[in-house]
Amino acid sequence: MSNITVPPRTRSAGMRTIDIHAHITDPEVLVATHNHSVFSGFGAIPRPSRPTLDAQVQDPKVHLADQIARRVDLAVLVHSTVHQPTGWAELETQLRLTRRMNDVMLGWVAHAPDRFIGSIIPTLADMATAIAELERYAAAGLRLVEAPARVGEYLGHPNFWPFWDAAQRLKLPVFIHPEGTSDPWFQNYSLWNSLGQSFEESKVMASLIYEGTLDKFPDVQIVMAHGGGYFPHNMGRVDRNVAKPAAMKNITLAPSTYLRRFHYDSCLYDPIALKNLIERVGADRVVLGSDFPFGEMDPMLSIEALDIPDSALPLIAHKNMERLLGL
Ligand SMILES: [Zn+2]
C-alpha cells in the first residue's frame, strides 16, 4: 500500500467502477527493453530508481491495496509498453518478451480473479504467431488485447488484417496504447509523452479508418487510450477532404462517421476536451481510464465534475466496459 487517499465521490458515490488503464511491469522485461524505450530516450537515460512506483506496478498485493483505496472495483491490467516496448524486436525476441509478459499477466489475474482482468500483448512481428498467441492466452483466461499503435506500419495496414480477423473471431476487444513515437524531436521537453502519444493515437485511428480496416472487420471492438488523442477533435478538417479522391480510396463514408466505431478512455486531464469527447462520440463510447499509477488516482472524480447528465455516469463508470467484456 502506498498511502493513496482520494476525496469522496458525490454524484457517483457507491457506483461500480471498471478502470481499463491500470499498468503493470515486469523487472525481467524492463531490463531487456529499457534501451529500446521512448521513456529512456532509446537508451540515453538510465533507468531511475522508483521503489514506490515499482511496487505499485510489480507487486499485485500493493496494486490491489491501492486499487481498493482508489475505489476501483475491477481493473483491466495492461503492461506499460512505453517502458517495455516490443515492436523493435525480431520475431524470436518479441515472442520471448510477449510470452513472458502474458505469463506474468496470468499470475496477476490468478492473484485476484474477481478484481483483475488480464490483457494479452500480441506478437505482431508475424501474423501466424500473433494469432496462435491470441488463441493460447484467450483460452487461458485473458480477456482483451493491448496493442501498440504501430509495429513498423500503423495497425490499420493490411499486413495486420489477420490479427484483426483473429481479434474479431475470438471476440477480444483491443485496447490501443502507443509504445511512443520514435521521432527524436519528441525527446525534447518530454514531448514524447505530452504531445507524442496523442499524435500516435491520431495516426493509428487514421490508419484504421482510411485503410478500410474498420469496414473489413465490422465487429472488432477498439478502445483508444488517452481519449484517442487529437483525432476526435479535428473532424472539420478531416471530413472536408472527402472531396479529394485520394482520401476516399478505401472508404465511402466521411471519416467522422467512424468515430463511434471506437471507444475512448477518459484519460485526457482536460475537462473541456473530455466533455467535448463525450458530446461528440456519445457517453456510450467513453470508458474510465486512470493510467495508474501515473495519472489520476480516482478517474471518476473528473467525470462527475463535468456538466453532463447523471445518466452518462454509470455508462462511463462500468456499463460500457461490461458490454465490451461481456460481463
Ligand atoms: Zn498508459
Residues whose N, C-alpha, C, O or C-beta is under 5 A from the ligand:
A	BS01	ZN	D291
